[in-house]
């Protein structure tokens, strides 16, 4: 049976679809058959979903040469995203765009950075090395370890995320391996050597904001309040306190907003790509991507691609303290965060990981923070009329791909 997948993509500016076809051969990959994109508007959405409805109610022939139609709705992909053509690719296939995906996995530590940065030897072939890297990526992010570019994996790859690497390839190559997780349990992880801030007690770390690298559409009061709450969540569970310093140059932790290549070797890539990055102890640098639309008040901020400032700040402070990325999806230290999503409460995984480095705050008590507190800008995640209809149709088809 042939498979047809209709990918409906909604971004802040455009609404479109691509029809992918897959032949019955097990090693064949999806290839784009037809694509159509128009500026985002209600009338365009209605036309598209009426088309989906017609396709869904067409009777299946049940014959061996019939075509099964599945609808997948991708609510927000990165602008100009080009990886949807890789959906369902697996070892042995050759698909345009695979080299870009190899560069993505190399950036986050799953592939060696040899060849050199120009990556002249990266090809579009799905080879053994790429399959091993992909399985490592799936394992780290808590995804099904299929070794293929299934929808769950592609959704994860397309999600905005932290720029800190998940793997340290250099360390493992020096010890005869092929790249492995930073020092880790099955959940939380550390940077190699378990670096942490070493100060005589009581430990007090200072932070300050760059006077030259800030955003101007969030009030300084709201911005500082968001970071203060983020620091407080960590000091609630460990014997480390944080206070804002008056002088930026003297602060232990230096916070700023930057664009593109800003001189630290970690290049930002625009809206809904890498959101931020921070360095392990005792470096103290925390950089936010100035290209993102940062939000502290979801009632006032209407952008569909806005990112919750406090959520990202809480995550990056975890890196500043010595935590690497976790495989637990609800943990603060999980590497990705969807737009218009608030995720600020430390989970058991975060607490256990950071307390293993610093010990427990004597006043800390196990409480409701262990329950997941992941909410959207509307309190509970909701979708618009068009997207909701798409989800219903996908469910009727029995093959929607959502993670």
Secondary structure as UniProt FT lines:
FT   STRAND          2..10
FT   STRAND          14..22
FT   TURN            26..27
FT   STRAND          31..39
FT   HELIX           42..57
FT   TURN            64..65
FT   STRAND          67..74
FT   TURN            79..80
FT   HELIX           83..86
FT   TURN            87..88
FT   TURN            91..92
FT   TURN            96..97
FT   HELIX           98..107
FT   TURN            108..109
FT   TURN            117..118
FT   TURN            120..121
FT   HELIX           128..140
FT   TURN            141..142
FT   HELIX           151..158
FT   HELIX           169..174
FT   TURN            175..176
FT   STRAND          189..190
FT   TURN            192..193
FT   STRAND          203..209
FT   TURN            211..212
FT   HELIX           220..235
FT   TURN            236..237
FT   STRAND          240..244
FT   HELIX           248..250
FT   STRAND          253..258
FT   TURN            271..272
FT   STRAND          276..278
FT   TURN            281..282
FT   STRAND          285..289
FT   TURN            290..291
FT   STRAND          293..295
FT   TURN            298..300
FT   TURN            304..305
FT   STRAND          306..308
FT   HELIX           309..321
FT   TURN            329..330
FT   TURN            332..333
FT   TURN            339..340
FT   STRAND          341..343
FT   HELIX           348..358
FT   TURN            362..363
FT   HELIX           368..370
FT   STRAND          374..376
FT   TURN            377..378
FT   HELIX           385..397
//
